[in-house]
């Protein structure tokens, strides 16, 4: 048993020496976030409670940030109305909140074009492997710093509306 504990301590020490920091799960008891607004052109995300902005963040987007996501693999961030529909506490990108892309309009558009609309669009941190990336590096997701996603993860609940503007 002592050898197992010693090995775990050694592994944790090695990971912390490499800069690894597990996600913090913060508590939030402020006003409810009633909507998330993402402005692709300005590279900003805002959290709102009714008519009061609570927080805003600088964001990174998909590798091709212009235009609405059309299909799997186009590296575009979608535009339109969605909701936060899932949470991933074990994300490779520190923490992540799922966005309900594709919606029915996205699916219809992709079917008409004969393509796969893609999926798995998240608001997430940068993780540890992805720290040295440029501004727009995701496959269509919205990226913030690891510390910021910890705050956002605590504040935003499943079912919260998300509007992504061009």
Buried (B, 14 or more C-beta within 10 A) or exposed (E): EEEEEEEEEEEEEEEEEEEEEEBEEEEBEEEEBBBBBBBBEEBBBBBBBEEEEBBBBEBBBBBBBEBBBBBBEBBBBBBBEBBBBEBBEEBEBBBBBBBBBBBEEBEEBBEEEEBEBBBBBBBBBBBBEBEEBEEBBBBBBBBBBBBBBBBBBBBBEEEBBBBBEE
